[in-house]
Amino acid sequence: MSHRPSKVLIVGATGSIGRYAVAEALRQGYAVRALDAAEDVVDLPTEREPEMFRADLAAITAGSLKAGD
């Protein structure tokens, strides 16, 4: 018996591929957390809205995060 997660994280959610990954995950009933560095809100091809987070992963270095942050 396999366990299917109820929530997924999609990085690059407003990009040319990520936006369709978000739409498909929502269509399949997943709760979506969407991560993207874009400052502007981009129309995603979905009826439901993902939970959006803004971050630039390229700016994070190996020593920049500490446990508990």
C-alpha angles and dihedrals in degrees: 000000000000124000115228115207116236096209130046135187117221116194116205090024097167095046126106093271101024094060090060092044088056092049093049094047090051091046089054091053102257122143103238129213107192122200123194139151094220114120095205125069109247122204107250118204094246140105092213122057123237121222101261127213126182119214139136107226091189089066093058114093127194093258099039097086125064129196110276096026 
